[in-house]
């Protein structure tokens, strides 16, 4: 059963994350160039002059925000931004997309073409001030999340319909070649954003299907939960005891969007998530 957490309409809702210290959900309207939140019953919004898509927490007052031009340290109260690392200037036709902090304090962020041009996307890891490209030649990189023990990363290139599993070393760096975790390429649905629960189950939003699907750590299918918005884009755990799942939706490309499309939904589940990890920005 889902309820509307926030009724403001996002053209492309994405990147939800729950700040564990502030007990506050943040999310993005990528095409609207804004970050949204709610606290103490008040609607909050920050506007930008470029695409913004994902974030993580540095401390109780400061976020790391991924934008079209780079990664920024962002002061929540004042809106002050300080550039931590820029993206390549020649990549002006790209923007950031999906991102999440890993258990070792790094931040994984994907990029893609602003018109979803084939093969121009990549996934990077920002760790202690250094940005390293991990994967290239991707089109719409998504589904970045991590096992609770920090030994496994997941990601997808959405048009392929395949979610990949990558072994990580003790410092959070990929070891060996990624393998297939889930293949839904024959189901006519696209995997979008994902999050992992406390039991290691992966919850994947299905773009165009209005649902989130859960998979056991071995890749076997468990179940689906429905959300009213057709273009379900990304889930995040939060709330009391991390027993709530928040799901962003979109209305990008819909000729006749319904009133449900583009809102953020909250679901109460029988499993809990884990707190988002703190990002280490210093050397």
N, C-alpha and C positions, 0 to 999 in steps of 0.2 A: 504493500500500500504506500503510495507516494502522496506528498502534499507539496504545495508551492512554498518554497523557502523565500524566494524573491521574485516578484512579478514584473520587475523591469525587463524590458525586451532587449536581448542582445542579438545583433545580426550574426555574430559568430562567437557564442559563449565558449570559453575554454579556460584551461589552466587553474581549476579550483584547488586551493590548498588551505588547510586549517592551521592557523598559527597556534601552537600548543600553549605558549606563554600568555597570549592575549585572549585565548578562547574565541577566536574570530576567524571567519571565513573570508578569504579574498578570491576573486576570480576576474576574468578579463572578457571584454568584448573586443576581439582582435580587430575586426574591420571598423569598429567604432572608435578605435585608438583610446581606450579607457580601461582603467582598473576599477572594480566595484567592490564594495564590502557592506557589512551591516554590523552595528554595535549598539547595544543598549536601545534597540528599537529604532535607531536612526539609519537612514540610507546614506551611504558614503560613496563618493565617486572622485576619481582623479583623472584628468584629461591630459593627453600627450599629443605631441606633434608628429608622431610616427607610430607604427604598429608596435604593440606590446602584447606579450602572450603568456608568460609564465613567471613564477617567482618562488622564492624560498626565504627562510628567515635566518638572519644573521644574529640578531638579539631581539629583545622585547620591543625595541623602538625602530628597528631597521630591517629592511628587506633587501634581497638581491632581486632585481627585476631584469628580465631579458627583453630587449627591444630590438627593433630593426637594425640599429646602428651598433649595439654592443650590450654589455652587461654593466648594470649600474647599481651602486649602493644608494638606497632610497630611504629617506627619513620620513616616516609615516606622518608625523605631526605637521611638518612644514612643507613636505613635498619636494625637498631639496634632493637633487640627483648628483652623484659623483661617479664619473666613469671609472670602472675597474678594468675593463678590457674591451677594445673595439673589435668589430668584425671587419673582414677585408673590404676596403673601399670599393673595389671593383664589383662587389656582390650587391650593388644597389638594387638589383631586381629580385633580391631575396628578402625574406623576413624570418624571424624566429617562429617556432610553432610549439612543440611540446617540451616540457622540462620537469625535472624533479631532483631533489637532493638525494644523494646516496648515503648509506650508513657510515661511510668513512669521511663524510664532510665535504665531498665533492658535489658539484652541480652539473647534471647532464642536460644539455639543451640541443634541440634540433633546429635546423633551418630548412627552408623550402623556397621555391620560386613564388613570387607574389601572384602569379597566374598558374601555379602548380605545374611549372615546366618540368618535363621529364628529366630525371637524373641530376638536377642541380642542387639537391638537398644533401644535408650531412648531419651527423650527430657529433657533438663535441663534449668534452668534460673540462669544466673549470675547477681547478684544484690548487688551493694555496697560491693564488695569483697567476697561475699559468693556464692557458687555454690550449687543449690538445684535441686535434681531430681524431675521432675514433673510427667513423664509417663515412663513406662518401658514395656518390652515385645514386642517391635515394631521391624519391619524388615527394612523398608526403610522410616524413618520419614521425612516428607517434608511439604511444603505449610505453613510454619510459617509466619503469618502476623496478623495485628491488625486493628480493626475498628478505624476510626479517633478520636472517643471520648475516646478510651482506655478502654472501658468496655467489649470488646470481643476479644478473640484470636481465631485463626483458625490453624488447623494442619491436617495432614493426615498420615496414614501409607499406602504408595502408592499401595502395592499389594491388599489392601482391596477395593480400588476404592471409598472410602468414605472420604469426607472432614468433619471434626468435628468442632463444634463451642463450645467455652468455655467461660463462664461468668467470668469476673475478678473483684476483689475488687478495692478500690481506690489506693492501693499500687501496683496493677498489678499482684496479686496472684490469682490462680484459686479458684473459689467458686462453690461448688456443682459438679455435674457430667456433663461431656461434652455430647452434643447431636449432632445428624446428621444434617449437614448443606446441603450437596449435596451428592447424591449417584449416581455414574456413573458406578457401578460395572457390570451392564449389557450391557455397551456400547463398551466393548472391548478395552478401553483406560485406561491409568494409569494417575492419577493426580500427577503432580510434583510440582514445586515451584509456589507460589502465591504472589500477592501484592494487596493491597486495594487502590482504588482511593479516591478522595476527597468527592465523594458522597456516599461512603461506599460500592461501588460495588467491588466484589472480582474477580480478573483476575487470572485464573489458567492455567499454561502451561501443555499441554498434551504430555507426553512422547510417541513417536511413531506415533503421528498424525500431527505434524508440525503445531500446532495452539495454540492459547490462547483463553480460553472461559471466558466470563464475566457472573457473577451472581449478581442479585439484593441482597440487604441486607436481604431479607426474604428467600433467597435461590432459587428463580425462575430464570430460564435461561434467559439471555438477548441476547447474540450474540457470534460469534467467529470471530477472525481475524487470517489470515494465515501467517505463516513465512516459508521461503524456506527450512530451515533445518528440516529434519524429526523428530529428537529427540529434540524437544523444551523442555528446562529444567527449566527456571526460568525467570520471567519478573521483571522489575524495572522501576519506573518512574524517569525522570530527564529532563535535558535540560531547555530551557527557559520556565518559568512558569510551569515547570513539565508537559508539554504537550507532551513530547516524552516518548514512552515506548521502553526500550531496552530488548531484549530477547536473552539469551544465548542458544546455541545448542550444540550437542555432536555428536560423531560418534562411541562411544563405542559399540562394539558388532556388528556393521554393516559389513557384508561380502564385500559389494561393495558400500562404501560411495560415495555420489555424491560430486561435488565441493562445494555445498551449506552447507554440513554438517560440524558442528564444528565452524561456524562463529558466530559473534554477529550481530543482526539485530536491526534496529531502525524503529519504527512505529510512525506516527503522528496521534493522536486520537482526538475525539471531547470531551473528558473528560480529566481532569488533575489529577495528583497524588498529594501527600503531601510529604514534606521533610522527609528524614529518621531522626529518633529521635537520640539525643545525648545520649551516654552511660555514666552513672555515675559509676565510678570505686571506688570512695572513700567511706569510711564507713559513 
